[in-house]
Amino acid sequence: MITYKGYLGRMEVDTEARRIHGRVVGLRDVITFEGSTVDDAEQAFRDSIDDYLEFCRSRGELPERPYSGNFQVRLGPDLHRQLALLAESQSLSLNELIRHLAHQALAHSE
């Protein structure tokens, strides 16, 4: 993964075409890039982000931002209740508890 201005890009090598293709991930908008070397592809990624931001600016639109920090999770009523009770028992909000559990899960995955 590569990053630029908060956007993430994923690159793949096309050995047949001898090119590196990439896509910005985490957006509904489709932003792609390519290059013949890693350095070329990384520069194309940065250029694509800059072009996207300029395009949005020229249209008076806000660019889509990857990973706003908000997302919805469908838990089901029983799990929702259990987590809410656990959060309350620890004097935490449900958001604080979920954030804490997410950090724990990531720490265990590394």
N, C-alpha and C positions, 0 to 999 in steps of 0.2 A: 504494500500500500504506500502511496505517496500522498502528501498533504500540501495544500496551498490555500491561504486565506480561509482556513476552516473547512475546506472541501477535501474529500478523500477520493483518490483515484486508484483503480485496479488495472494492472497491465498484464497482458498475455502475449506470448511470442507465437507468431504464425511462421513456423519454420519453412513452409512451402513458399509463402510470399516473401519471406525474409524481412518481415516487418514486425514491429511491436504495436499492438492495438490496445487501446485503453478506454475506460468509461468512468465517468464520475459516478460514485455510488451514493445512495442515501437520498436521491432526489426523484421526483416524478418527471421533471424535465430530463431530456436525454442530452447529455454532453459527452461527446467522444473525442478521441485524439489518437494520433499515431506518429511513429517515427521509425527510422531505420536503425537507430542506436538507442540505448537507454537514455543518454543525455538528450537526444532529439525528442524522444517521447516525453520526457519530463518537461522540456521546454514547451512542447505542444500542449501538454496538460495545463501548464501555467497560462499559456496564451489563450486556451479555450475558456478557462475560468475568467480571465480578464475580458475576453470578447463577450461572454455571457453577461457579466456584470455591466458592461457598457451597453449591450443590447437592452437590458432591463431598464437602465437609467434613461436611455433614449426614448423609451416608450412610457416613461413615468411609472413603471411597475417596480414593486419590491422583488428582488431576486429570491428565489426559494433558498432557504437555509437548511443545510443538512443537520439533522439531530437537534431539534429545538430544546430538548430536555423534557418535553412533555409527550406522553403516549398513553393510550388507553389499554387496559388489560381486563379481559373478561375472566373473572375468577369463579363465578358461580356463588350463590348466596351463602353456602356453608363455609367455604374457604374465606370469603370476604368477612363473615362474622368472626371466624377464628382469628384472622389476622388483626381485625379491629380490636378484639379483646386482648390479644397479645400486645399490641401497641399501647393500649390503655394501661395494661399492667406494668409497662415499662415507662410510663409517663411520656410517651412519644406520640406524635401524630402518625396516622397511617402512612403518609408520604415518607416521613423520617424512617419508619420501620422498613419500608420497602427499599429505600435508598441504602440503608445499613445492610439489609440482606443481599442486595445486589453487589455491594462492595465485597462482602464476604464470599460470595460465589465467584467473583472475579479473582480474588486473592487465592482461592483454592484451585482455580484453573491455570494459574501461572506456574 
